[in-house]
Amino acid sequence: MSETTTATSELTSQYAAQVAGDLERNVKEQERVSAEIAALQEQLATLQHDHAVLVTMQNALGIPTGPVEPVAAPESATVPAPRKKSPAGSGTGRQPQAKKKAAAGQTRTTGRKTAGKKAADKKTEATKAEPAKTEATKTGQPTLVELVRAHLSEQSEPRSAAEVADALGEAHPERGIKATVVRSTLEGLVAKKQAQRTKQGTAVFYTAPDAAEPTTANEAEDRPEQDR
């Protein structure tokens, strides 16, 4: 009778140790999956923000396209809260493997969060570069694209981005026009064949499509150094 009791007790201890080890691995896996879900949700939010910024830029540039709707965000997944570790007499030999898996999952999660943060910072800078365009669209004033195109058509000689920005800044001081935004706008007009771009040495100049030929290299040398 005592032998049967001893065998039963040993078997129970073995099962208890195995269950404790499985339970610990289950909790670690839940933590890893929860971290990955949080990272993916953060990436989705970043992409949706980028989509809104790109649509705003597209409207400001006057590019006609079909409607593109962002993908709806899925409902937040409900993840069970980690359970407290059940006491167990043995089964600790499997813990290092579970810790390695948790560390690997944490590393992947950190990498995703870093990449998502960098992308969000870049798009935030792009958003800050477009306030004049979006404000002009809301108030019914001419967009920056229209102002730049009209300015080029009035010039008889090529103009640099800095020259165009200075001229528009003096004509419209309330718009807060910046040279970086003007340069991007000019490049957009060149891409749509609504402006021409020429290089004279290291300097870049822009003209309207029907403007006269750019000035010679000798004339370019007479320009102020800051316009290059």
Phi, psi and chi 1 to 4 in degrees:
 res  aa     phi    psi   chi1   chi2   chi3   chi4
   1 MET       -  -41.6 -171.2   68.7  176.3      -
   2 SER   -66.4  -34.2   60.2      -      -      -
   3 GLU   -66.7  -40.7  -66.6  179.6   -3.2      -
   4 THR   -63.7  -41.8  -57.6      -      -      -
   5 THR   -63.5  -40.7  -56.2      -      -      -
   6 THR   -65.4  -43.2  -58.1      -      -      -
   7 ALA   -63.2  -41.4      -      -      -      -
   8 THR   -64.0  -39.7  -57.5      -      -      -
   9 SER   -65.5  -41.3  177.9      -      -      -
  10 GLU   -66.1  -42.0  -68.0  177.9   -6.0      -
  11 LEU   -62.8  -41.1 -175.8   60.9      -      -
  12 THR   -62.6  -39.8  -59.2      -      -      -
  13 SER   -64.7  -40.3  -61.3      -      -      -
  14 GLN   -63.8  -46.0  -67.8  177.1    1.0      -
  15 TYR   -63.1  -39.4  -84.1  120.1      -      -
  16 ALA   -62.8  -42.1      -      -      -      -
  17 ALA   -64.9  -41.8      -      -      -      -
  18 GLN   -65.9  -43.0 -178.0  175.7   -5.3      -
  19 VAL   -63.0  -40.5  169.1      -      -      -
  20 ALA   -62.8  -42.8      -      -      -      -
  21 GLY   -65.1  -43.3      -      -      -      -
  22 ASP   -63.2  -39.5  -67.4  -18.7      -      -
  23 LEU   -63.9  -41.5 -179.7   60.0      -      -
  24 GLU   -64.7  -42.9 -177.3  177.9    2.0      -
  25 ARG   -62.9  -38.4  -73.7 -165.8  -61.9  -85.4
  26 ASN   -62.2  -43.6 -177.8  -81.3      -      -
  27 VAL   -63.8  -42.7  171.3      -      -      -
  28 LYS   -63.3  -40.4  -65.4  -68.2 -175.6 -178.5
  29 GLU   -66.1  -38.7 -171.1   67.7   12.2      -
  30 GLN   -60.6  -42.0  -70.5 -175.3   43.7      -
  31 GLU   -63.6  -41.6  -66.5  175.3   -8.0      -
  32 ARG   -64.2  -47.0 -178.6 -174.4   66.3   81.1
  33 VAL   -64.4  -38.5  172.7      -      -      -
  34 SER   -61.6  -42.3  -61.8      -      -      -
  35 ALA   -64.2  -40.6      -      -      -      -
  36 GLU   -66.9  -39.0  -69.2 -175.6   -4.0      -
  37 ILE   -62.9  -42.1  -69.5  175.2      -      -
  38 ALA   -62.6  -40.4      -      -      -      -
  39 ALA   -65.4  -41.6      -      -      -      -
  40 LEU   -66.3  -38.3  -69.1  174.3      -      -
  41 GLN   -64.8  -36.9  -71.4  177.2  -21.4      -
  42 GLU   -66.2  -41.0 -178.1  177.6   -7.5      -
  43 GLN   -63.3  -40.4  -71.7 -178.1   -8.4      -
  44 LEU   -62.4  -42.6  178.2   59.3      -      -
  45 ALA   -62.3  -38.5      -      -      -      -
  46 THR   -64.5  -43.8  -60.3      -      -      -
  47 LEU   -63.9  -39.6  -69.4  173.0      -      -
  48 GLN   -65.1  -38.1  -69.5  174.6  -22.6      -
  49 HIS   -64.6  -43.3  173.3   74.2      -      -
  50 ASP   -60.7  -39.6  -64.9  -11.2      -      -
  51 HIS   -60.9  -43.9  178.6  -88.2      -      -
  52 ALA   -64.1  -39.6      -      -      -      -
  53 VAL   -65.4  -43.5  171.5      -      -      -
  54 LEU   -65.0  -38.6  -68.7  172.5      -      -
  55 VAL   -64.0  -40.5  169.3      -      -      -
  56 THR   -62.9  -44.3  -59.7      -      -      -
  57 MET   -63.9  -39.4  -65.6  175.9   64.4      -
  58 GLN   -63.2  -43.3 -170.7  178.3   63.2      -
  59 ASN   -66.4  -38.1  -66.4  -24.2      -      -
  60 ALA   -66.5  -34.0      -      -      -      -
  61 LEU   -81.0   -7.7  -68.4  172.9      -      -
  62 GLY    72.3   33.3      -      -      -      -
  63 ILE   -89.7  115.6  -58.2  175.3      -      -
  64 PRO   -78.2  124.9   28.4  -32.7      -      -
  65 THR  -143.8  165.8   56.6      -      -      -
  66 GLY   -74.0  159.5      -      -      -      -
  67 PRO   -65.9  134.6   24.7  -32.9      -      -
  68 VAL  -123.8  115.1  178.9      -      -      -
  69 GLU   -95.5  135.6  -63.9  -65.2  -24.4      -
  70 PRO   -69.0  153.4   24.8  -33.0      -      -
  71 VAL   -69.2  132.6  179.0      -      -      -
  72 ALA   -66.6  140.6      -      -      -      -
  73 ALA   -72.8  132.5      -      -      -      -
  74 PRO   -68.2  156.5   27.1  -34.8      -      -
  75 GLU   -65.4  143.4  -63.9 -178.0   -2.0      -
  76 SER   -59.0  129.6  -58.7      -      -      -
  77 ALA   -71.8  136.2      -      -      -      -
  78 THR   -87.0  117.7  -57.2      -      -      -
  79 VAL  -111.0  128.8 -179.8      -      -      -
  80 PRO   -59.8  143.1  -14.8   24.6      -      -
  81 ALA   -68.7  142.2      -      -      -      -
  82 PRO   -58.4  137.4  -21.7   32.1      -      -
  83 ARG   -86.7  156.3  -57.1  176.4 -176.9  175.1
  84 LYS   -70.8  143.1  -65.9 -176.8  179.1 -179.8
  85 LYS   -66.2  127.4 -179.2  179.6  176.1 -177.9
  86 SER   -77.8  140.2  -59.9      -      -      -
  87 PRO   -64.1  141.4   24.4  -33.9      -      -
  88 ALA  -148.2  145.4      -      -      -      -
  89 GLY   -80.6  -27.4      -      -      -      -
  90 SER  -144.6 -164.1   59.1      -      -      -
  91 GLY    85.5   11.9      -      -      -      -
  92 THR   -76.6  -10.2   56.1      -      -      -
  93 GLY   -67.8  -18.5      -      -      -      -
  94 ARG   -92.3   -5.4  -61.1 -178.9 -178.5  178.9
  95 GLN   -67.2  -41.5  -67.4 -178.2    5.4      -
  96 PRO   -56.0  -39.4  -26.3   35.8      -      -
  97 GLN   -64.1  -42.5 -177.4  177.9    1.9      -
  98 ALA   -64.5  -37.6      -      -      -      -
  99 LYS   -66.5  -37.3  -68.8 -179.3  178.5  179.6
 100 LYS   -63.2  -42.4  -70.5 -179.5  179.9  179.1
 101 LYS   -62.6  -42.3  -69.3 -178.0  179.0  179.6
 102 ALA   -64.1  -40.2      -      -      -      -
 103 ALA   -64.7  -40.5      -      -      -      -
 104 ALA   -64.2  -42.4      -      -      -      -
 105 GLY   -63.2  -38.3      -      -      -      -
 106 GLN   -66.1  -37.7 -176.9   65.3   26.1      -
 107 THR   -63.9  -44.6  -59.3      -      -      -
 108 ARG   -63.1  -40.3  -69.6 -166.4  -63.8  -91.2
 109 THR   -64.1  -42.7  -58.8      -      -      -
 110 THR   -62.6  -40.1  -57.0      -      -      -
 111 GLY   -63.2  -42.1      -      -      -      -
 112 ARG   -65.4  -41.2  -68.4 -168.0 -177.1  101.6
 113 LYS   -64.9  -39.3  -71.0 -177.2  177.0  180.0
 114 THR   -63.6  -44.8  -58.1      -      -      -
 115 ALA   -63.8  -41.2      -      -      -      -
 116 GLY   -64.3  -37.4      -      -      -      -
 117 LYS   -68.0  -39.9 -174.3  175.9 -176.5  -59.8
 118 LYS   -63.8  -42.6  -70.8 -179.0  178.8  179.5
 119 ALA   -63.7  -39.7      -      -      -      -
 120 ALA   -65.2  -38.8      -      -      -      -
 121 ASP   -64.0  -42.2  -68.5  -18.6      -      -
 122 LYS   -62.7  -43.9  -69.7 -178.3  179.8  179.2
 123 LYS   -71.1  -28.3  -66.5  -53.6  176.4 -177.3
 124 THR   -65.7  -39.3  -60.5      -      -      -
 125 GLU   -63.6  -40.3  -66.2  177.2   -1.3      -
 126 ALA   -64.5  -35.9      -      -      -      -
 127 THR   -66.2  -39.8  -55.8      -      -      -
 128 LYS   -66.7  -23.7  -68.5  179.8  179.7  179.4
 129 ALA   -80.1   -6.7      -      -      -      -
 130 GLU  -114.1   15.9  -63.9  -63.7  -33.7      -
 131 PRO   -62.5  -35.2   25.1  -34.8      -      -
 132 ALA   -65.5  -38.9      -      -      -      -
 133 LYS   -67.3  -49.0  -64.7 -179.7 -178.9  179.1
 134 THR   -66.4  -38.6   54.6      -      -      -
 135 GLU   -66.6  -38.9 -175.2   64.1   23.5      -
 136 ALA   -65.0  -37.6      -      -      -      -
 137 THR   -65.2  -40.1  -57.3      -      -      -
 138 LYS   -69.1  -38.9  -68.3  179.5 -179.3  178.6
 139 THR   -87.6   -3.8   58.2      -      -      -
 140 GLY    81.6    5.5      -      -      -      -
 141 GLN   -76.1  163.9  -61.7  178.2   -2.9      -
 142 PRO   -60.1  140.0  -20.9   31.3      -      -
 143 THR   -73.8  165.2   63.8      -      -      -
 144 LEU   -61.8  -34.5 -177.2   58.7      -      -
 145 VAL   -60.7  -44.2  176.2      -      -      -
 146 GLU   -66.2  -39.6  -64.3  171.9  -15.4      -
 147 LEU   -64.5  -44.1  -67.2  176.0      -      -
 148 VAL   -65.5  -43.5  171.4      -      -      -
 149 ARG   -62.6  -42.3 -171.2 -170.9  -58.7  118.1
 150 ALA   -66.8  -39.3      -      -      -      -
 151 HIS   -63.3  -43.3  179.9   75.4      -      -
 152 LEU   -63.0  -40.0  -72.3 -179.8      -      -
 153 SER   -66.3  -21.1   63.1      -      -      -
 154 GLU   -88.4   -9.4  -63.6  171.6   -4.7      -
 155 GLN   -93.9  144.4  -54.3  -55.7  -49.4      -
 156 SER   -97.0  -10.8   58.8      -      -      -
 157 GLU  -128.9  156.7  -64.5 -179.4   -5.9      -
 158 PRO   -60.1  149.3  -21.8   32.7      -      -
 159 ARG  -129.2  142.4  -69.7  -70.8 -176.4  -93.1
 160 SER   -81.1  167.3   66.5      -      -      -
 161 ALA   -62.0  -37.5      -      -      -      -
 162 ALA   -65.9  -39.2      -      -      -      -
 163 GLU   -65.9  -42.6  -69.2  174.8  -31.6      -
 164 VAL   -63.7  -42.6  175.6      -      -      -
 165 ALA   -63.5  -42.0      -      -      -      -
 166 ASP   -64.3  -42.9  -69.3  -18.6      -      -
 167 ALA   -64.6  -44.7      -      -      -      -
 168 LEU   -69.9  -33.5  -66.3 -179.8      -      -
 169 GLY   -64.3  -37.6      -      -      -      -
 170 GLU   -71.8  -36.2  -67.5  178.2    0.7      -
 171 ALA   -76.2  -30.2      -      -      -      -
 172 HIS  -133.6   71.1  -54.7  -83.0      -      -
 173 PRO   -64.1  -24.4   23.7  -33.7      -      -
 174 GLU   -74.0  -14.4   74.8  -76.5   -4.3      -
 175 ARG   -81.2  -18.5  -60.2  -71.7  -69.9  -93.4
 176 GLY    60.6   46.8      -      -      -      -
 177 ILE   -72.7  133.4  -62.5  174.2      -      -
 178 LYS  -114.1  150.8  -62.2 -178.4  179.5  179.1
 179 ALA   -64.2  -36.1      -      -      -      -
 180 THR   -64.7  -39.1   54.0      -      -      -
 181 VAL   -69.3  -40.1 -179.9      -      -      -
 182 VAL   -63.3  -41.6  170.9      -      -      -
 183 ARG   -61.9  -42.0 -174.8  175.6  -66.5  105.0
 184 SER   -64.1  -39.3  -60.7      -      -      -
 185 THR   -64.7  -42.4  -57.4      -      -      -
 186 LEU   -62.4  -41.5  -72.9  167.2      -      -
 187 GLU   -64.6  -35.4  -69.5  -62.7  -30.5      -
 188 GLY   -65.7  -38.5      -      -      -      -
 189 LEU   -67.1  -37.9  -68.9  174.6      -      -
 190 VAL   -63.3  -41.4  170.7      -      -      -
 191 ALA   -63.3  -31.8      -      -      -      -
 192 LYS   -93.6    9.8  -65.9 -171.0  -67.3 -175.6
 193 LYS    62.2   28.0  -59.6 -176.1 -176.1  -62.4
 194 GLN  -102.2    6.7  -63.8  179.8    5.7      -
 195 ALA  -158.8  160.8      -      -      -      -
 196 GLN  -118.2  144.8  -65.8  178.8  -10.2      -
 197 ARG  -120.5  133.1  175.6  178.1   53.6 -168.9
 198 THR  -131.4  152.4   56.5      -      -      -
 199 LYS  -117.5  135.4  -69.1 -168.2   67.0  175.0
 200 GLN  -127.7   96.7  -62.1  176.7    3.7      -
 201 GLY    72.7 -122.3      -      -      -      -
 202 THR   -98.6   -3.0   57.9      -      -      -
 203 ALA   -90.0  146.7      -      -      -      -
 204 VAL  -116.7  131.6  178.9      -      -      -
 205 PHE  -127.2  155.7  -63.0   93.9      -      -
 206 TYR  -127.6  145.8  -58.0   88.1      -      -
 207 THR  -139.6  163.5   58.5      -      -      -
 208 ALA   -70.5  158.2      -      -      -      -
 209 PRO   -57.5  -34.4  -23.9   33.2      -      -
 210 ASP  -100.6   16.5   55.4   -9.5      -      -
 211 ALA   -75.2  166.7      -      -      -      -
 212 ALA   -69.6  169.0      -      -      -      -
 213 GLU   -62.6  149.4  -67.5  -64.3  -35.7      -
 214 PRO   -63.9  158.3   22.7  -33.0      -      -
 215 THR   -66.0  160.3   57.6      -      -      -
 216 THR   -75.1  173.3   62.2      -      -      -
 217 ALA   -65.2  -33.8      -      -      -      -
 218 ASN   -66.5  -37.9  -67.6  -26.9      -      -
 219 GLU   -68.1  -34.2  -67.2  174.4  -19.6      -
 220 ALA   -65.6  -31.5      -      -      -      -
 221 GLU   -68.0  -24.6  -67.2  177.5   -3.7      -
 222 ASP   -77.3  -10.9  -64.3  -25.7      -      -
 223 ARG   -70.5  151.5  -69.7 -177.7  175.1  -84.4
 224 PRO   -59.6  145.0  -21.2   31.1      -      -
 225 GLU   -60.8  -34.3 -175.0   65.4   24.2      -
 226 GLN   -68.4  -19.2   64.0  -90.5   21.9      -
 227 ASP   -78.5   -8.0  -69.1  -18.7      -      -
 228 ARG   -92.2      -  -57.3 -175.6 -173.9 -178.5
